[in-house]
Each structure stands twice: as structure tokens, then as C-alpha cells.
Amino acid sequence: MAKKRKFTEIREILLLTLSKGKQTINTLAKEAGVNWKTTENHLTYLIGKGLAAEIFSSPYARIFELTEKGRDSVEKIKPSGTLKFIKKENPDGGGKITIL
């Protein structure tokens, strides 16, 4: 059975993924290894804290990016090494982050 992750770990993965550029909910969910609804809930939190922003919304897709405050936060996450993770590549080219 997989180890249950803390909210902070999932949110850090989302922030690190957003640091690569604009992302959809489905892309973020796939990278974090959670479903889209969980991702949406965490994005609501991150938006509320001013770390992320929704930059496009349609009935078919929503796109998010980091704010300046979010980029500053990612810079604090990277050197601290609070997360240790491995990105496992799938044969179809997609990836999933696994927390160690």
C-alpha cells in the first residue's frame, strides 16, 4: 500500500510542476499522482495564498501558472530539499512523481 502523503507534499509537487510553465489541471494531476478533483482543491488553496493563478478558463480546459510569490516559494523549496522524489517515465511519455 502506498504511503499517504501530506497536503504540503502534494502542494509542493504542484508548485514544482508549475515552475516548468503553464499547466492544465489534468497535467498537474498526472504529475502529482492524484485525481483532478484533488488537484483542483489544492489549486484553490494555492490561488488563495497567492502562489498560483488561473490564466485561462473554458468549458474544456483550465490553465494555471505560478505568480511571482509562487516563484519565490519554489526557490525556497528547491534548496531546502524537503522533498525527495523520482519521476518515473511511462512508455506513453507521461510521468508520475513518486515521493521517497
Phi and psi restraints in degrees (range 20) as a CNS / XPLOR table:
assign (resid 1 and name C) (resid 2 and name N)
       (resid 2 and name CA) (resid 2 and name C) 1.0 -70.4 20.0 2
assign (resid 2 and name N) (resid 2 and name CA)
       (resid 2 and name C) (resid 3 and name N) 1.0 146.3 20.0 2
assign (resid 2 and name C) (resid 3 and name N)
       (resid 3 and name CA) (resid 3 and name C) 1.0 -70.9 20.0 2
assign (resid 3 and name N) (resid 3 and name CA)
       (resid 3 and name C) (resid 4 and name N) 1.0 133.3 20.0 2
assign (resid 3 and name C) (resid 4 and name N)
       (resid 4 and name CA) (resid 4 and name C) 1.0 -70.6 20.0 2
assign (resid 4 and name N) (resid 4 and name CA)
       (resid 4 and name C) (resid 5 and name N) 1.0 130.9 20.0 2
assign (resid 4 and name C) (resid 5 and name N)
       (resid 5 and name CA) (resid 5 and name C) 1.0 -93.5 20.0 2
assign (resid 5 and name N) (resid 5 and name CA)
       (resid 5 and name C) (resid 6 and name N) 1.0 152.8 20.0 2
assign (resid 5 and name C) (resid 6 and name N)
       (resid 6 and name CA) (resid 6 and name C) 1.0 -79.8 20.0 2
assign (resid 6 and name N) (resid 6 and name CA)
       (resid 6 and name C) (resid 7 and name N) 1.0 155.9 20.0 2
assign (resid 6 and name C) (resid 7 and name N)
       (resid 7 and name CA) (resid 7 and name C) 1.0 -55.6 20.0 2
assign (resid 7 and name N) (resid 7 and name CA)
       (resid 7 and name C) (resid 8 and name N) 1.0 -40.2 20.0 2
assign (resid 7 and name C) (resid 8 and name N)
       (resid 8 and name CA) (resid 8 and name C) 1.0 -62.7 20.0 2
assign (resid 8 and name N) (resid 8 and name CA)
       (resid 8 and name C) (resid 9 and name N) 1.0 -35.9 20.0 2
assign (resid 8 and name C) (resid 9 and name N)
       (resid 9 and name CA) (resid 9 and name C) 1.0 -66.2 20.0 2
assign (resid 9 and name N) (resid 9 and name CA)
       (resid 9 and name C) (resid 10 and name N) 1.0 -44.2 20.0 2
assign (resid 9 and name C) (resid 10 and name N)
       (resid 10 and name CA) (resid 10 and name C) 1.0 -63.9 20.0 2
assign (resid 10 and name N) (resid 10 and name CA)
       (resid 10 and name C) (resid 11 and name N) 1.0 -43.2 20.0 2
assign (resid 10 and name C) (resid 11 and name N)
       (resid 11 and name CA) (resid 11 and name C) 1.0 -66.0 20.0 2
assign (resid 11 and name N) (resid 11 and name CA)
       (resid 11 and name C) (resid 12 and name N) 1.0 -36.4 20.0 2
assign (resid 11 and name C) (resid 12 and name N)
       (resid 12 and name CA) (resid 12 and name C) 1.0 -65.3 20.0 2
assign (resid 12 and name N) (resid 12 and name CA)
       (resid 12 and name C) (resid 13 and name N) 1.0 -39.5 20.0 2
assign (resid 12 and name C) (resid 13 and name N)
       (resid 13 and name CA) (resid 13 and name C) 1.0 -62.3 20.0 2
assign (resid 13 and name N) (resid 13 and name CA)
       (resid 13 and name C) (resid 14 and name N) 1.0 -43.6 20.0 2
assign (resid 13 and name C) (resid 14 and name N)
       (resid 14 and name CA) (resid 14 and name C) 1.0 -61.7 20.0 2
assign (resid 14 and name N) (resid 14 and name CA)
       (resid 14 and name C) (resid 15 and name N) 1.0 -44.0 20.0 2
assign (resid 14 and name C) (resid 15 and name N)
       (resid 15 and name CA) (resid 15 and name C) 1.0 -63.4 20.0 2
assign (resid 15 and name N) (resid 15 and name CA)
       (resid 15 and name C) (resid 16 and name N) 1.0 -43.5 20.0 2
assign (resid 15 and name C) (resid 16 and name N)
       (resid 16 and name CA) (resid 16 and name C) 1.0 -64.0 20.0 2
assign (resid 16 and name N) (resid 16 and name CA)
       (resid 16 and name C) (resid 17 and name N) 1.0 -37.7 20.0 2
assign (resid 16 and name C) (resid 17 and name N)
       (resid 17 and name CA) (resid 17 and name C) 1.0 -67.8 20.0 2
assign (resid 17 and name N) (resid 17 and name CA)
       (resid 17 and name C) (resid 18 and name N) 1.0 -42.3 20.0 2
assign (resid 17 and name C) (resid 18 and name N)
       (resid 18 and name CA) (resid 18 and name C) 1.0 -65.3 20.0 2
assign (resid 18 and name N) (resid 18 and name CA)
       (resid 18 and name C) (resid 19 and name N) 1.0 -24.3 20.0 2
assign (resid 18 and name C) (resid 19 and name N)
       (resid 19 and name CA) (resid 19 and name C) 1.0 -67.2 20.0 2
assign (resid 19 and name N) (resid 19 and name CA)
       (resid 19 and name C) (resid 20 and name N) 1.0 -15.7 20.0 2
assign (resid 19 and name C) (resid 20 and name N)
       (resid 20 and name CA) (resid 20 and name C) 1.0 -81.9 20.0 2
assign (resid 20 and name N) (resid 20 and name CA)
       (resid 20 and name C) (resid 21 and name N) 1.0 -11.9 20.0 2
assign (resid 20 and name C) (resid 21 and name N)
       (resid 21 and name CA) (resid 21 and name C) 1.0 136.0 20.0 2
assign (resid 21 and name N) (resid 21 and name CA)
       (resid 21 and name C) (resid 22 and name N) 1.0 -172.2 20.0 2
assign (resid 21 and name C) (resid 22 and name N)
       (resid 22 and name CA) (resid 22 and name C) 1.0 -64.3 20.0 2
assign (resid 22 and name N) (resid 22 and name CA)
       (resid 22 and name C) (resid 23 and name N) 1.0 138.6 20.0 2
assign (resid 22 and name C) (resid 23 and name N)
       (resid 23 and name CA) (resid 23 and name C) 1.0 -139.5 20.0 2
assign (resid 23 and name N) (resid 23 and name CA)
       (resid 23 and name C) (resid 24 and name N) 1.0 150.7 20.0 2
assign (resid 23 and name C) (resid 24 and name N)
       (resid 24 and name CA) (resid 24 and name C) 1.0 -89.4 20.0 2
assign (resid 24 and name N) (resid 24 and name CA)
       (resid 24 and name C) (resid 25 and name N) 1.0 165.5 20.0 2
assign (resid 24 and name C) (resid 25 and name N)
       (resid 25 and name CA) (resid 25 and name C) 1.0 -59.9 20.0 2
assign (resid 25 and name N) (resid 25 and name CA)
       (resid 25 and name C) (resid 26 and name N) 1.0 -42.9 20.0 2
assign (resid 25 and name C) (resid 26 and name N)
       (resid 26 and name CA) (resid 26 and name C) 1.0 -64.1 20.0 2
assign (resid 26 and name N) (resid 26 and name CA)
       (resid 26 and name C) (resid 27 and name N) 1.0 -38.5 20.0 2
assign (resid 26 and name C) (resid 27 and name N)
       (resid 27 and name CA) (resid 27 and name C) 1.0 -65.1 20.0 2
assign (resid 27 and name N) (resid 27 and name CA)
       (resid 27 and name C) (resid 28 and name N) 1.0 -44.7 20.0 2
assign (resid 27 and name C) (resid 28 and name N)
       (resid 28 and name CA) (resid 28 and name C) 1.0 -62.5 20.0 2
assign (resid 28 and name N) (resid 28 and name CA)
       (resid 28 and name C) (resid 29 and name N) 1.0 -42.6 20.0 2
assign (resid 28 and name C) (resid 29 and name N)
       (resid 29 and name CA) (resid 29 and name C) 1.0 -61.9 20.0 2
assign (resid 29 and name N) (resid 29 and name CA)
       (resid 29 and name C) (resid 30 and name N) 1.0 -43.5 20.0 2
assign (resid 29 and name C) (resid 30 and name N)
       (resid 30 and name CA) (resid 30 and name C) 1.0 -63.7 20.0 2
assign (resid 30 and name N) (resid 30 and name CA)
       (resid 30 and name C) (resid 31 and name N) 1.0 -44.0 20.0 2
assign (resid 30 and name C) (resid 31 and name N)
       (resid 31 and name CA) (resid 31 and name C) 1.0 -64.1 20.0 2
assign (resid 31 and name N) (resid 31 and name CA)
       (resid 31 and name C) (resid 32 and name N) 1.0 -39.2 20.0 2
assign (resid 31 and name C) (resid 32 and name N)
       (resid 32 and name CA) (resid 32 and name C) 1.0 -84.0 20.0 2
assign (resid 32 and name N) (resid 32 and name CA)
       (resid 32 and name C) (resid 33 and name N) 1.0 -14.8 20.0 2
assign (resid 32 and name C) (resid 33 and name N)
       (resid 33 and name CA) (resid 33 and name C) 1.0 75.4 20.0 2
assign (resid 33 and name N) (resid 33 and name CA)
       (resid 33 and name C) (resid 34 and name N) 1.0 31.4 20.0 2
assign (resid 33 and name C) (resid 34 and name N)
       (resid 34 and name CA) (resid 34 and name C) 1.0 -130.0 20.0 2
assign (resid 34 and name N) (resid 34 and name CA)
       (resid 34 and name C) (resid 35 and name N) 1.0 168.1 20.0 2
assign (resid 34 and name C) (resid 35 and name N)
       (resid 35 and name CA) (resid 35 and name C) 1.0 -78.3 20.0 2
assign (resid 35 and name N) (resid 35 and name CA)
       (resid 35 and name C) (resid 36 and name N) 1.0 168.8 20.0 2
assign (resid 35 and name C) (resid 36 and name N)
       (resid 36 and name CA) (resid 36 and name C) 1.0 -66.3 20.0 2
assign (resid 36 and name N) (resid 36 and name CA)
       (resid 36 and name C) (resid 37 and name N) 1.0 -32.7 20.0 2
assign (resid 36 and name C) (resid 37 and name N)
       (resid 37 and name CA) (resid 37 and name C) 1.0 -67.8 20.0 2
assign (resid 37 and name N) (resid 37 and name CA)
       (resid 37 and name C) (resid 38 and name N) 1.0 -41.9 20.0 2
assign (resid 37 and name C) (resid 38 and name N)
       (resid 38 and name CA) (resid 38 and name C) 1.0 -61.7 20.0 2
assign (resid 38 and name N) (resid 38 and name CA)
       (resid 38 and name C) (resid 39 and name N) 1.0 -43.6 20.0 2
assign (resid 38 and name C) (resid 39 and name N)
       (resid 39 and name CA) (resid 39 and name C) 1.0 -60.8 20.0 2
assign (resid 39 and name N) (resid 39 and name CA)
       (resid 39 and name C) (resid 40 and name N) 1.0 -44.4 20.0 2
assign (resid 39 and name C) (resid 40 and name N)
       (resid 40 and name CA) (resid 40 and name C) 1.0 -60.0 20.0 2
assign (resid 40 and name N) (resid 40 and name CA)
       (resid 40 and name C) (resid 41 and name N) 1.0 -41.8 20.0 2
assign (resid 40 and name C) (resid 41 and name N)
       (resid 41 and name CA) (resid 41 and name C) 1.0 -63.4 20.0 2
assign (resid 41 and name N) (resid 41 and name CA)
       (resid 41 and name C) (resid 42 and name N) 1.0 -42.3 20.0 2
assign (resid 41 and name C) (resid 42 and name N)
       (resid 42 and name CA) (resid 42 and name C) 1.0 -69.2 20.0 2
assign (resid 42 and name N) (resid 42 and name CA)
       (resid 42 and name C) (resid 43 and name N) 1.0 -36.0 20.0 2
assign (resid 42 and name C) (resid 43 and name N)
       (resid 43 and name CA) (resid 43 and name C) 1.0 -64.4 20.0 2
assign (resid 43 and name N) (resid 43 and name CA)
       (resid 43 and name C) (resid 44 and name N) 1.0 -38.1 20.0 2
assign (resid 43 and name C) (resid 44 and name N)
       (resid 44 and name CA) (resid 44 and name C) 1.0 -58.6 20.0 2
assign (resid 44 and name N) (resid 44 and name CA)
       (resid 44 and name C) (resid 45 and name N) 1.0 -42.5 20.0 2
assign (resid 44 and name C) (resid 45 and name N)
       (resid 45 and name CA) (resid 45 and name C) 1.0 -63.6 20.0 2
assign (resid 45 and name N) (resid 45 and name CA)
       (resid 45 and name C) (resid 46 and name N) 1.0 -48.2 20.0 2
assign (resid 45 and name C) (resid 46 and name N)
       (resid 46 and name CA) (resid 46 and name C) 1.0 -63.6 20.0 2
assign (resid 46 and name N) (resid 46 and name CA)
       (resid 46 and name C) (resid 47 and name N) 1.0 -37.2 20.0 2
assign (resid 46 and name C) (resid 47 and name N)
       (resid 47 and name CA) (resid 47 and name C) 1.0 -65.7 20.0 2
assign (resid 47 and name N) (resid 47 and name CA)
       (resid 47 and name C) (resid 48 and name N) 1.0 -43.3 20.0 2
assign (resid 47 and name C) (resid 48 and name N)
       (resid 48 and name CA) (resid 48 and name C) 1.0 -60.4 20.0 2
assign (resid 48 and name N) (resid 48 and name CA)
       (resid 48 and name C) (resid 49 and name N) 1.0 -32.7 20.0 2
assign (resid 48 and name C) (resid 49 and name N)
       (resid 49 and name CA) (resid 49 and name C) 1.0 -84.8 20.0 2
assign (resid 49 and name N) (resid 49 and name CA)
       (resid 49 and name C) (resid 50 and name N) 1.0 -3.6 20.0 2
assign (resid 49 and name C) (resid 50 and name N)
       (resid 50 and name CA) (resid 50 and name C) 1.0 78.8 20.0 2
assign (resid 50 and name N) (resid 50 and name CA)
       (resid 50 and name C) (resid 51 and name N) 1.0 18.8 20.0 2
assign (resid 50 and name C) (resid 51 and name N)
       (resid 51 and name CA) (resid 51 and name C) 1.0 -93.3 20.0 2
assign (resid 51 and name N) (resid 51 and name CA)
       (resid 51 and name C) (resid 52 and name N) 1.0 -22.5 20.0 2
assign (resid 51 and name C) (resid 52 and name N)
       (resid 52 and name CA) (resid 52 and name C) 1.0 -139.5 20.0 2
assign (resid 52 and name N) (resid 52 and name CA)
       (resid 52 and name C) (resid 53 and name N) 1.0 161.1 20.0 2
assign (resid 52 and name C) (resid 53 and name N)
       (resid 53 and name CA) (resid 53 and name C) 1.0 -141.1 20.0 2
assign (resid 53 and name N) (resid 53 and name CA)
       (resid 53 and name C) (resid 54 and name N) 1.0 143.3 20.0 2
assign (resid 53 and name C) (resid 54 and name N)
       (resid 54 and name CA) (resid 54 and name C) 1.0 -85.9 20.0 2
assign (resid 54 and name N) (resid 54 and name CA)
       (resid 54 and name C) (resid 55 and name N) 1.0 119.6 20.0 2
assign (resid 54 and name C) (resid 55 and name N)
       (resid 55 and name CA) (resid 55 and name C) 1.0 -105.0 20.0 2
assign (resid 55 and name N) (resid 55 and name CA)
       (resid 55 and name C) (resid 56 and name N) 1.0 -12.6 20.0 2
assign (resid 55 and name C) (resid 56 and name N)
       (resid 56 and name CA) (resid 56 and name C) 1.0 -151.7 20.0 2
assign (resid 56 and name N) (resid 56 and name CA)
       (resid 56 and name C) (resid 57 and name N) 1.0 139.1 20.0 2
assign (resid 56 and name C) (resid 57 and name N)
       (resid 57 and name CA) (resid 57 and name C) 1.0 -143.6 20.0 2
assign (resid 57 and name N) (resid 57 and name CA)
       (resid 57 and name C) (resid 58 and name N) 1.0 131.2 20.0 2
assign (resid 57 and name C) (resid 58 and name N)
       (resid 58 and name CA) (resid 58 and name C) 1.0 -144.2 20.0 2
assign (resid 58 and name N) (resid 58 and name CA)
       (resid 58 and name C) (resid 59 and name N) 1.0 171.8 20.0 2
assign (resid 58 and name C) (resid 59 and name N)
       (resid 59 and name CA) (resid 59 and name C) 1.0 -62.8 20.0 2
assign (resid 59 and name N) (resid 59 and name CA)
       (resid 59 and name C) (resid 60 and name N) 1.0 -15.5 20.0 2
assign (resid 59 and name C) (resid 60 and name N)
       (resid 60 and name CA) (resid 60 and name C) 1.0 -108.6 20.0 2
assign (resid 60 and name N) (resid 60 and name CA)
       (resid 60 and name C) (resid 61 and name N) 1.0 -22.0 20.0 2
assign (resid 60 and name C) (resid 61 and name N)
       (resid 61 and name CA) (resid 61 and name C) 1.0 -156.9 20.0 2
assign (resid 61 and name N) (resid 61 and name CA)
       (resid 61 and name C) (resid 62 and name N) 1.0 149.6 20.0 2
assign (resid 61 and name C) (resid 62 and name N)
       (resid 62 and name CA) (resid 62 and name C) 1.0 -130.5 20.0 2
assign (resid 62 and name N) (resid 62 and name CA)
       (resid 62 and name C) (resid 63 and name N) 1.0 133.9 20.0 2
assign (resid 62 and name C) (resid 63 and name N)
       (resid 63 and name CA) (resid 63 and name C) 1.0 -119.0 20.0 2
assign (resid 63 and name N) (resid 63 and name CA)
       (resid 63 and name C) (resid 64 and name N) 1.0 138.4 20.0 2
assign (resid 63 and name C) (resid 64 and name N)
       (resid 64 and name CA) (resid 64 and name C) 1.0 -125.3 20.0 2
assign (resid 64 and name N) (resid 64 and name CA)
       (resid 64 and name C) (resid 65 and name N) 1.0 155.8 20.0 2
assign (resid 64 and name C) (resid 65 and name N)
       (resid 65 and name CA) (resid 65 and name C) 1.0 -147.6 20.0 2
assign (resid 65 and name N) (resid 65 and name CA)
       (resid 65 and name C) (resid 66 and name N) 1.0 165.6 20.0 2
assign (resid 65 and name C) (resid 66 and name N)
       (resid 66 and name CA) (resid 66 and name C) 1.0 -75.3 20.0 2
assign (resid 66 and name N) (resid 66 and name CA)
       (resid 66 and name C) (resid 67 and name N) 1.0 148.4 20.0 2
assign (resid 66 and name C) (resid 67 and name N)
       (resid 67 and name CA) (resid 67 and name C) 1.0 -89.3 20.0 2
assign (resid 67 and name N) (resid 67 and name CA)
       (resid 67 and name C) (resid 68 and name N) 1.0 176.5 20.0 2
assign (resid 67 and name C) (resid 68 and name N)
       (resid 68 and name CA) (resid 68 and name C) 1.0 -59.7 20.0 2
assign (resid 68 and name N) (resid 68 and name CA)
       (resid 68 and name C) (resid 69 and name N) 1.0 -42.2 20.0 2
assign (resid 68 and name C) (resid 69 and name N)
       (resid 69 and name CA) (resid 69 and name C) 1.0 -62.0 20.0 2
assign (resid 69 and name N) (resid 69 and name CA)
       (resid 69 and name C) (resid 70 and name N) 1.0 -38.1 20.0 2
assign (resid 69 and name C) (resid 70 and name N)
       (resid 70 and name CA) (resid 70 and name C) 1.0 -65.6 20.0 2
assign (resid 70 and name N) (resid 70 and name CA)
       (resid 70 and name C) (resid 71 and name N) 1.0 -40.6 20.0 2
assign (resid 70 and name C) (resid 71 and name N)
       (resid 71 and name CA) (resid 71 and name C) 1.0 -63.6 20.0 2
assign (resid 71 and name N) (resid 71 and name CA)
       (resid 71 and name C) (resid 72 and name N) 1.0 -40.5 20.0 2
assign (resid 71 and name C) (resid 72 and name N)
       (resid 72 and name CA) (resid 72 and name C) 1.0 -61.8 20.0 2
assign (resid 72 and name N) (resid 72 and name CA)
       (resid 72 and name C) (resid 73 and name N) 1.0 -40.4 20.0 2
assign (resid 72 and name C) (resid 73 and name N)
       (resid 73 and name CA) (resid 73 and name C) 1.0 -64.7 20.0 2
assign (resid 73 and name N) (resid 73 and name CA)
       (resid 73 and name C) (resid 74 and name N) 1.0 -39.9 20.0 2
assign (resid 73 and name C) (resid 74 and name N)
       (resid 74 and name CA) (resid 74 and name C) 1.0 -64.4 20.0 2
assign (resid 74 and name N) (resid 74 and name CA)
       (resid 74 and name C) (resid 75 and name N) 1.0 -38.7 20.0 2
assign (resid 74 and name C) (resid 75 and name N)
       (resid 75 and name CA) (resid 75 and name C) 1.0 -62.3 20.0 2
assign (resid 75 and name N) (resid 75 and name CA)
       (resid 75 and name C) (resid 76 and name N) 1.0 -30.9 20.0 2
assign (resid 75 and name C) (resid 76 and name N)
       (resid 76 and name CA) (resid 76 and name C) 1.0 -76.7 20.0 2
assign (resid 76 and name N) (resid 76 and name CA)
       (resid 76 and name C) (resid 77 and name N) 1.0 -33.0 20.0 2
assign (resid 76 and name C) (resid 77 and name N)
       (resid 77 and name CA) (resid 77 and name C) 1.0 -69.2 20.0 2
assign (resid 77 and name N) (resid 77 and name CA)
       (resid 77 and name C) (resid 78 and name N) 1.0 -46.8 20.0 2
assign (resid 77 and name C) (resid 78 and name N)
       (resid 78 and name CA) (resid 78 and name C) 1.0 -57.5 20.0 2
assign (resid 78 and name N) (resid 78 and name CA)
       (resid 78 and name C) (resid 79 and name N) 1.0 -53.4 20.0 2
assign (resid 78 and name C) (resid 79 and name N)
       (resid 79 and name CA) (resid 79 and name C) 1.0 -70.0 20.0 2
assign (resid 79 and name N) (resid 79 and name CA)
       (resid 79 and name C) (resid 80 and name N) 1.0 -27.5 20.0 2
assign (resid 79 and name C) (resid 80 and name N)
       (resid 80 and name CA) (resid 80 and name C) 1.0 -70.2 20.0 2
assign (resid 80 and name N) (resid 80 and name CA)
       (resid 80 and name C) (resid 81 and name N) 1.0 -24.0 20.0 2
assign (resid 80 and name C) (resid 81 and name N)
       (resid 81 and name CA) (resid 81 and name C) 1.0 64.1 20.0 2
assign (resid 81 and name N) (resid 81 and name CA)
       (resid 81 and name C) (resid 82 and name N) 1.0 31.0 20.0 2
assign (resid 81 and name C) (resid 82 and name N)
       (resid 82 and name CA) (resid 82 and name C) 1.0 -66.9 20.0 2
assign (resid 82 and name N) (resid 82 and name CA)
       (resid 82 and name C) (resid 83 and name N) 1.0 -26.3 20.0 2
assign (resid 82 and name C) (resid 83 and name N)
       (resid 83 and name CA) (resid 83 and name C) 1.0 -113.3 20.0 2
assign (resid 83 and name N) (resid 83 and name CA)
       (resid 83 and name C) (resid 84 and name N) 1.0 136.9 20.0 2
assign (resid 83 and name C) (resid 84 and name N)
       (resid 84 and name CA) (resid 84 and name C) 1.0 -118.1 20.0 2
assign (resid 84 and name N) (resid 84 and name CA)
       (resid 84 and name C) (resid 85 and name N) 1.0 119.9 20.0 2
assign (resid 84 and name C) (resid 85 and name N)
       (resid 85 and name CA) (resid 85 and name C) 1.0 -143.6 20.0 2
assign (resid 85 and name N) (resid 85 and name CA)
       (resid 85 and name C) (resid 86 and name N) 1.0 158.6 20.0 2
assign (resid 85 and name C) (resid 86 and name N)
       (resid 86 and name CA) (resid 86 and name C) 1.0 -125.2 20.0 2
assign (resid 86 and name N) (resid 86 and name CA)
       (resid 86 and name C) (resid 87 and name N) 1.0 131.2 20.0 2
assign (resid 86 and name C) (resid 87 and name N)
       (resid 87 and name CA) (resid 87 and name C) 1.0 -92.2 20.0 2
assign (resid 87 and name N) (resid 87 and name CA)
       (resid 87 and name C) (resid 88 and name N) 1.0 118.2 20.0 2
assign (resid 87 and name C) (resid 88 and name N)
       (resid 88 and name CA) (resid 88 and name C) 1.0 -95.7 20.0 2
assign (resid 88 and name N) (resid 88 and name CA)
       (resid 88 and name C) (resid 89 and name N) 1.0 126.3 20.0 2
assign (resid 88 and name C) (resid 89 and name N)
       (resid 89 and name CA) (resid 89 and name C) 1.0 -85.9 20.0 2
assign (resid 89 and name N) (resid 89 and name CA)
       (resid 89 and name C) (resid 90 and name N) 1.0 136.6 20.0 2
assign (resid 89 and name C) (resid 90 and name N)
       (resid 90 and name CA) (resid 90 and name C) 1.0 -94.0 20.0 2
assign (resid 90 and name N) (resid 90 and name CA)
       (resid 90 and name C) (resid 91 and name N) 1.0 157.0 20.0 2
assign (resid 90 and name C) (resid 91 and name N)
       (resid 91 and name CA) (resid 91 and name C) 1.0 -58.3 20.0 2
assign (resid 91 and name N) (resid 91 and name CA)
       (resid 91 and name C) (resid 92 and name N) 1.0 -28.3 20.0 2
assign (resid 91 and name C) (resid 92 and name N)
       (resid 92 and name CA) (resid 92 and name C) 1.0 -81.1 20.0 2
assign (resid 92 and name N) (resid 92 and name CA)
       (resid 92 and name C) (resid 93 and name N) 1.0 3.6 20.0 2
assign (resid 92 and name C) (resid 93 and name N)
       (resid 93 and name CA) (resid 93 and name C) 1.0 95.3 20.0 2
assign (resid 93 and name N) (resid 93 and name CA)
       (resid 93 and name C) (resid 94 and name N) 1.0 -11.2 20.0 2
assign (resid 93 and name C) (resid 94 and name N)
       (resid 94 and name CA) (resid 94 and name C) 1.0 -80.1 20.0 2
assign (resid 94 and name N) (resid 94 and name CA)
       (resid 94 and name C) (resid 95 and name N) 1.0 166.0 20.0 2
assign (resid 94 and name C) (resid 95 and name N)
       (resid 95 and name CA) (resid 95 and name C) 1.0 -133.3 20.0 2
assign (resid 95 and name N) (resid 95 and name CA)
       (resid 95 and name C) (resid 96 and name N) 1.0 163.4 20.0 2
assign (resid 95 and name C) (resid 96 and name N)
       (resid 96 and name CA) (resid 96 and name C) 1.0 -143.3 20.0 2
assign (resid 96 and name N) (resid 96 and name CA)
       (resid 96 and name C) (resid 97 and name N) 1.0 132.5 20.0 2
assign (resid 96 and name C) (resid 97 and name N)
       (resid 97 and name CA) (resid 97 and name C) 1.0 -88.6 20.0 2
assign (resid 97 and name N) (resid 97 and name CA)
       (resid 97 and name C) (resid 98 and name N) 1.0 132.2 20.0 2
assign (resid 97 and name C) (resid 98 and name N)
       (resid 98 and name CA) (resid 98 and name C) 1.0 -114.6 20.0 2
assign (resid 98 and name N) (resid 98 and name CA)
       (resid 98 and name C) (resid 99 and name N) 1.0 125.8 20.0 2
assign (resid 98 and name C) (resid 99 and name N)
       (resid 99 and name CA) (resid 99 and name C) 1.0 -81.0 20.0 2
assign (resid 99 and name N) (resid 99 and name CA)
       (resid 99 and name C) (resid 100 and name N) 1.0 134.3 20.0 2
